[in-house]
Amino acid sequence: MYIYNTVNRMGKQNGSCCWFVKAAKWIPVIFILTIVLWSYYAYVVQLCFYTVDNYVQKAFYLFFYHILFLLFLWSYWQTVFTDLIEIPYKFKIPDAEMEKFHQAGTEEAQKQILERFAQGLPVTNRTIKGVIRFCEKCQLIKPDRAHHCSICSTCVLKMDHHCPWVNNCVGFHNYKFFMLFLAYALLYCIFITATSLQYLIRFWKGELDGMGRFHLLFLFFVALMFAVSLTSLFSYHCYLVLHNRSTLEAFTPPMFRTGKDKDGFSLGKYNNFQEVFGDNRKLWFLPIFTSLGNGVAYPVRAQHQGTSNTYDSMGSTRNRRRSGKHFLHIFLVNLCTSFFTEPFSFSYYLFYTEFQSNKVTYIYLLHECMQVLILFMLLINSILKANVIFKNFIELLLTLRVT
């Protein structure tokens, strides 16, 4: 998504490009919807109407397929179009205070201004140096678990990552929808893969005629490819939900006055699950907002409760630094995990909101090209070499069937 970020910066610099930037951000969403609509045609028309002969089996396939299809689209819609929740005004530093802040001659004077303003705010998180989390771009004290997104140009409550595939930040406002979107997308792909397998076997045996058989072939491989990717991504986010962590917190544990604590917000697996999905079990599996809390204040473990709202010094989104060792760790871990989790989303956020340097830009461009190369190599191999890959598998199935 290097081009995606480039046009985003161009739009900020040139107002006439604003419409182009907004349109470009919808390309990944349009791509996903195109794949989904084609899969609907391939499954409903080519498989169920033209290929399946048994009417009971056909009705069974269509009934459960449409349930998963509607739940998947509903969850995706909610993830894409749910607006960010605005950070309460009490966290925003007034213009008069910001003027005093910029006119202050020393960092100590700036610290005093922030300390006076932040008294009484429900803030327990600190920077890695143990100082106040302050966003100079938004001119506000960051609430716990909030981070600044340079794509959305605002601070996002309980930010998990910015996802180009939904053209939205994933955070407190839509994390439940995102989880359901992953779950129903995975079930959707598994259902298609499982129900189309027998017809794929008939295709290789030469029992299916017509151009529709190629739709079934591609449908099976595309569904299988997405199922593999979604399995790892959904499993990872289930782990995060049960431990009450965001993706960012998994890589950089939240800092409290007592130090780093990766489980600082964990209240037990069931309570952690309820914090995202709510306490109404009837609504757990529907993309309706039921998350607990207001996105600003979160219950913390006992050792972090009752902390004072005084701060040692000032931290800034703009002035954040990362060591070379930390950067290398993030790069290697992300390279190994992002292809089978969510390419071009979490990595995109990390490299363009946390580091923002020319050196990192070139390294990230190399990282992105490697992901694209691997993706196309696997896709082409799965299509062109499908006959070789599945020949022995089908022969084995036929042998077992005979015996």
N, C-alpha and C positions, 0 to 999 in steps of 0.2 A: 504493500500500500504506500510505497514511496511517492508515487504520482499523486495519490489521494491527499497526502500531507502537503505536497508541493502546491497543488491548486488551492488548498485551504489557506496557505500562507499568502498566495497571490490574491485571493479574495479579500483578505484583510488589508492588503496594501493597495488594492485597486477596487474601488466600489463598483466599477462597471463589470467586473468579473463575478460579482456576487451571484448572479443567476446561474452562471456556469458551475460555480463551486457547489451550490445547492443541488443542482442536477447531478453532478458527478458523485455526490455522496449517496445517491439513491441507486447507483449502478449495482452494488452488491445485493441490495434488496430485490431489484428487478431480476437479477440472475437467479436468486433463490426461488422467486415466484415462478419464473419460467420453467425451472426444473420441476417444481411441484405440479404445475399445470400439465406439463408433458407427461409426468408420471400418472396423473389422473386419466389422461387419454389412453395411455399405454395399458393401464391396469383395467379400467372400467370397460373401455371399448374393445381393445385388441385382445385382452385376456378373457374377461368375463363374458362379453357379448359374442365374440367371434371364435373363441377357443374352447371354453368350458362347455361341455355338453350336458352334464348333469344339472338339472334345474335346482335341486336342493343345495348342491354344492355352490352353484352360482349365487343363489340367494344368501347363503351363509357368507360367502366372500364379500358380496356387495354391502351387506348389512354392517359387518364389523369394519370393513374398509372405510365406509363413510363416517362411522362414529370416530375413528382415529383421525380421519382427514379433517373433520370439522373441529375437533378438539385441538389438533395441531395448528390449524389456521387461526383459530380464536386465540390461542396462546401466543402465536407469532405476532398477530395484530396488536395485542396488548403490550408485548415487549417493544414493538416498534413505535407505537403511537402514544404510549403513556408519557406525559410530560414530566420533566424534572420538577421536584418539589423545591421551591425557593427557600433558601436558608433564612431563618427568622431575622427580622430587622435588628434585633438586639445584639446580634453578632457583628453587624456592620459598624465600622468606625465612622463617626460623623466627619464631614468635610473640615469643620473647624479643628477637630482633634488631629486629623491627618495633616493639616497645615502646620500645626504645632510639631507634629512628629517629624515632618521633613525639615522644619527649621531648627530642630534640636541639633546642637553642636556635637554631641557625643552619643555613643551607643547607650551609655548609662541613662542619659536623659530620655532617649527613645524608649528604653525599657520601662522607666517610671510611668510614661504616658500609657503604655500598653497595660501595665499592671493595674493602674487606676481604672482603666476602662473594663478590664476583664474580670474584675471582682464581682462575684455573684453569678457568673456564667457557669453552666454545668459542663466544665471541661476537665478531663482527667488525662488526656493524651499529651505527650510532649514530643519534641523532635528527638533525633538520635543523641543529641547533646543534652537532652533534658530541659529544653527551653520551650517557650510558648510557640504553638503552631500558628503562624500568621501568614495570610496570603496577601501579598502586596498588590497583586493584579486585581483582586476583588475587593481589597481594602476591608478585610474582615478577619476576625479571629476564627480559625477553623474549628467547627464542632468536632467532637470525637468521631473518628473513622471517616471524616470527609476529606476529599482530595480535590485538587484543581485539575480540570480537564481542559487542555489547550484546544481541543477540537470543538467542544461545546462552549468554550470561553467562559466557564463559570466553575465554581466549586460544587461538587456533587456529594450529597449525603450518602454515607456508607458506600462509597464508590468501590465497585469491584473491578471493572475495566470498561474501556470504550470499545464497543463492538461495531465495526463497519458493516457486518452482515445484517444488523438490525438498524443501522444508522442512528444509534442512540447509545447513551451511557447505560450500563447495567449497574444499578445501585439499589438503595432502599426503596425507591418508587416502583421498581419493576423486577426485583430479583426473584420473587415468587413466580411471576410470569415467565421469566427466563428459564427457571428450573423446569416448569411445566412444558415449556416449548422444547427443551432438550429431551424430556421424558417422552412426550408424545411423538416427537420426531424419530426417536430411537424405536419406539414401538411400531410406528408407521413403516420404517425401513425393515424391521424384523418381520413384520407381517407380510410385506410384499415379498421379501426374500424366501420366506418359508412356503408361501402359497404358490409361488411361481417356479419353485425348484423342479417339481415333477414335469412341468411343461418345458423347462430348459433341457431336461433329460430327453424328452420326446424330440426336441429340436435336434439334438446331437445324434439321435437314432434315425433322423430323416423322416419322422412321422408327421411333421408339421410343414405345411406349404404356405406360400403367399408371403408378401412383404411384412405382414404383421409379426412374423416370427423374429425379425430383427428388433422390433420394438421390445419384445419379451426378453431377448438376449441382453440388450442394453439396460432394460429396466432392472433385471436381476443384478447385473454388475454394479450399476450406479447405486442401487439400494444397499448392496453388500458393502460397497466402499464407504458410504455414509454411515452405515451401521457400525462399522469398525471404528471410525473416527468419533462418532457420537458416544460409543460405549466408554471410551477412555475419558472423554470430556464430562459426560454425565456422572460417571463414577467419581471423578475428581471433585466436582461441585457437591456431590452428596457428602463426601468427606468434609468439605469446607462447612457445609450447613451443620453437620453433626458436631463440629468443633467450634462453631460460631466464629468463623474467620472469613475474610474476603480474600480474593486472589492476591491483592497487594499485601495484606497482612500475612499471608502464607510465605511470601518471599522476604518481607521485612516485618518482623513481629512488632506490634504496637509498643510504644514506650510510655511508661508511667513514671511517677515520681520515684517509685521504688526500683525502676529499671525495666528492661524488656520482659515481656510476658506474652508468649504466643497464645496462651489460654486465658488472657486477662478478661475476655468477655464471655468465656464459656461457663454456662450454668448447668451443665448436664445435657446429655444428648437429646432427651425428650424436650426439655425447655428450650434448647437451641433450635430444635425443629419447629417448635411452636412460635418462636420469635419471627420466623420467616413465613410460616404457613398459617399462623393464627391458632386460636383455641376452639374454633368451630370445625369439628371433623367433617361435617357435611360439605364444607366448602374447600377442603384441602386440595381436591383434585380438579377444581374449577378455576380458570384464570380470572378470579375476582379478588380484589385487593383485601387481604385479611391480616397482613403483617402487623405485629404488635409494636407499639411505641410510636414516636413522632419522628424518628430518624435523626434526632439531635442528641438526646440523652439516652444512654444505655446502662442497664445494670451491669456491674462489674463484680469481680471476685472480692471476697471480704478484705483482703490485704490492700486493695486499692480504694476502698470506700472511705469517705470522710477526708479526702485530700483537700488541701488548701488551694485556693485559686490565686496564688501568687506565683510569679514566674521569675526565673533567674536572668534571662536575657531574651533577645528577640531572634526569631528564626523567620526566614522568608522563603516563599516558593521560588522566587526569582534567583535567590542566592544559594540554593541548595547545591551541595557538592557530593560526589561519590568517588571513592578511592578506585584505583585501577584494579585492585584485587576484587572489589565488590562488583565492578562492572563486568570483569571477565567471568565471574561466577554467574551473574544474571544472563550473560550472553550464551554461555554453554548450556545452562539449564534450560533456557527458553528454546534454544535450537533443538535440543533433544525432545522437548515435550510439545512444542507448539504445533508441529505438523499433524499429530494425531489427537490434538485437543482443539485449539481454536486458532488457526494460523491467522496472522495479520490483525489480531484484535488486542490481546493482552500485551504481546510484544510491541505492538504499535503504540500503545499507551506508555509503556515503560520507556521506550527509547526517545519518544518525542515530548514527554512531559516531565520526565525525571532527569534526563541528561542534557538534551538540547545543545549539542556541540557539533561542529563540522566533522571532527574526527569520528565521533560516534555515528554521524549520519552516513558516512562512507562505509563503516563497518556494518551498520544495520542494512544498508543497501545490498552488501554482499550476502548477508544472512537471509534477506528476503529473496534474492535471486536463487539461492540454494534451495529454499523451500519450494519456489515455483518450479525449478528444474526437477526436483524429486517428485512433485505432484504430477507433472506431465509424463515423466518417465514411467511412473507406476500406472497411470491411467492408460497410456499407449500400450504398455506391456500387457495389461489386463485384457485389453480388447484384441490386439493383434495376435497374442499368444494364447488366447483362451482355449483354443482347440488342444494345444499341447498340455496346458495346465490341467484341464478337466478330463482328458481322455482316460487316464488311468483311474480317476475317481469314478467316472461313469461305468467303466468296465467292472470295477469292484462292486458297485451297487448292483449291476446286472448279475454278476456272479453270485452275490449273496441272495438275490431274489430267486435264482434258479435252484440254489442249494436249499 
